[in-house]
Each structure stands twice: as structure tokens, then as C-alpha cells.
Amino acid sequence: MLPRYLYHATAVCNQEGIEREGLLSAFGEVYASESENDCLAFMGFRLMSHFHMGKKGEEPVFVKHDRLVVFQIDTKVTDKSKWEVGTDHSPAFFGNATSWVHRGSIAREALVRVIEFAPKQELADWKTGLEVKIQ
């Protein structure tokens, strides 16, 4: 059964665009999980440092972030028929955490809050920082 709320983690550099346009699908899908901790376990290690792509012809730039953001998604505001259980993560490896996939983008109106997380230690435990309700 689809939970009422799901969570999507991303690098802080994506926050402004998501708050403006919603979660735009990459390759036709948006991934989410059932808790903040689950999505940080799935993606935290990848999001803390990654390449930023510049304009065509420019070299990518490697960027390290000091925090991540997690968006809470109200699934009642989405088309429930577009959600399905994901197969991108092994539940056994992630403490039986479930990954969810939404076919297509998720409208800005479905995002009810954003939570900032910063690692207590490099790629270790996460602590909650600022929580903001999106208006």
C-alpha cells in the first residue's frame, strides 16, 4: 500500500529549482522512500560530492556539499497510479527499506516540506538541521 508521505533526497544545489518547478523526472522516473533516513541511506553517499555539468563544451566541476535536503511528498496530491515499488535497491542490504518509483515528474504542489541534513561525520550518521514547511 502506498504510504501517505514519501521522501526524496537531493543535493542542496537542486533545492531552489525543485521548490520552483517540483521534482522533474530523470529518464522518466522520480525515486522516493518511506522515511528521511531511508533516502539518506540510499543516496547520501552519492549526493555529498558529485560533478556539476557546465554549458556545452565546458569541463564538469567536482563539488563537495556540506548538507543535503530531503523533500516530503504528499502522495495524495499525486496520481497514485503512477507509483510502484522500486527495484533499484536491495531491501536486504538497506534494512528492508522500500524504494518507490513515480513514473513522470511530481508537481510542486505535492511537496509539503523540505528538511536539511548535515553529516555528523564524513559519510557517517546524519543529523537533522533545519526543517521548513513549503508554502
C-alpha positions as CSV (number, residue, x, y, z in Angstrom):
1,M,0.0,0.0,0.0
2,L,1.3,3.4,-1.0
3,P,2.2,5.5,2.1
4,R,0.7,8.9,2.6
5,Y,4.1,10.5,2.6
6,L,7.3,9.6,0.8
7,Y,10.7,11.3,0.8
8,H,13.2,12.3,-1.9
9,A,16.8,13.2,-1.1
10,T,18.9,15.5,-3.3
11,A,21.9,17.7,-3.2
12,V,21.4,21.2,-1.8
13,C,22.3,22.7,-5.2
14,N,19.0,21.3,-6.6
15,Q,16.7,22.8,-3.8
16,E,15.9,26.1,-5.5
17,G,14.8,24.5,-8.8
18,I,12.7,21.9,-7.1
19,E,11.0,24.4,-4.9
20,R,10.2,26.4,-8.1
21,E,9.3,23.5,-10.5
22,G,8.7,20.4,-8.5
23,L,10.6,17.1,-8.9
24,L,11.3,16.7,-12.5
25,S,11.8,13.1,-13.7
26,A,15.2,12.0,-14.8
27,F,14.8,9.3,-17.5
28,G,11.1,9.3,-16.9
29,E,11.1,8.5,-13.1
30,V,11.4,10.0,-9.7
31,Y,12.6,7.9,-6.8
32,A,11.5,8.1,-3.2
33,S,11.5,6.2,0.1
34,E,9.3,5.8,3.1
35,S,11.5,7.8,5.5
36,E,14.1,10.5,5.6
37,N,16.6,8.0,6.9
38,D,15.9,5.5,4.2
39,C,16.5,8.0,1.4
40,L,19.7,9.2,3.0
41,A,20.9,5.6,3.3
42,F,20.1,5.1,-0.4
43,M,21.6,8.3,-1.8
44,G,23.5,10.2,0.9
45,F,26.9,8.9,-0.2
46,R,26.3,9.9,-3.8
47,L,24.9,13.4,-3.1
48,M,27.5,14.8,-0.8
49,S,30.0,15.1,-3.7
50,H,29.3,15.0,-7.4
51,F,30.0,16.7,-10.7
52,H,28.2,19.8,-11.8
53,M,27.9,19.9,-15.6
54,G,28.6,23.3,-17.2
55,K,27.5,24.6,-20.5
56,K,28.2,22.6,-23.6
57,G,32.0,22.4,-24.2
58,E,32.8,23.2,-20.6
59,E,34.5,20.7,-18.3
60,P,32.5,19.3,-15.4
61,V,33.4,20.6,-12.0
62,F,33.6,18.4,-8.9
63,V,31.7,19.9,-6.0
64,K,31.5,18.8,-2.3
65,H,28.4,19.8,-0.4
66,D,28.2,20.2,3.4
67,R,24.5,19.3,3.6
68,L,21.6,17.5,1.7
69,V,17.9,18.3,1.5
70,V,15.0,15.8,1.7
71,F,11.6,16.7,0.3
72,Q,8.5,15.3,1.8
73,I,6.0,14.3,-0.9
74,D,2.3,14.1,-0.1
75,T,1.2,11.1,-2.3
76,K,-2.5,12.2,-2.0
77,V,-1.6,15.1,-4.3
78,T,0.0,12.8,-6.9
79,D,-1.5,10.4,-9.4
80,K,-1.4,7.2,-7.3
81,S,-1.5,5.0,-10.3
82,K,2.0,6.3,-11.3
83,W,3.6,4.9,-8.1
84,E,5.1,1.4,-7.9
85,V,7.6,-0.4,-5.6
86,G,11.1,0.2,-7.0
87,T,13.6,-2.5,-7.8
88,D,16.7,-0.2,-7.8
89,H,17.8,-1.1,-4.3
90,S,18.1,-4.4,-2.5
91,P,15.8,-4.3,0.6
92,A,18.0,-6.8,2.3
93,F,21.1,-4.5,2.0
94,F,19.2,-1.5,3.3
95,G,17.4,-3.0,6.4
96,N,14.3,-3.9,4.5
97,A,13.7,-0.3,3.3
98,T,11.4,0.1,0.4
99,S,12.2,2.2,-2.7
100,W,9.3,3.7,-4.6
101,V,9.2,4.9,-8.2
102,H,6.9,7.6,-9.7
103,R,6.6,7.5,-13.5
104,G,6.9,11.1,-14.5
105,S,7.5,14.4,-12.7
106,I,5.9,15.3,-9.4
107,A,4.2,18.7,-9.2
108,R,5.5,21.4,-6.8
109,E,2.1,21.3,-5.0
110,A,2.8,17.7,-3.8
111,L,5.9,18.9,-1.9
112,V,4.9,19.8,1.7
113,R,8.2,20.4,3.4
114,V,12.0,20.3,3.0
115,I,14.4,19.1,5.6
116,E,18.2,19.9,5.6
117,F,20.6,17.3,6.8
118,A,24.3,17.6,7.5
119,P,26.6,14.6,8.3
120,K,27.9,14.4,11.9
121,Q,31.0,12.9,10.4
122,E,32.1,12.5,6.8
123,L,29.6,10.0,5.2
124,A,28.5,8.7,8.6
125,D,25.5,9.4,10.8
126,W,23.1,12.2,9.7
127,K,21.6,14.8,12.0
128,T,18.6,16.9,11.3
129,G,19.2,20.5,10.8
130,L,16.6,23.0,9.7
131,E,13.1,21.9,8.8
132,V,11.0,24.2,6.6
133,K,7.4,23.9,5.6
134,I,7.0,24.8,1.9
135,Q,4.2,27.3,1.4
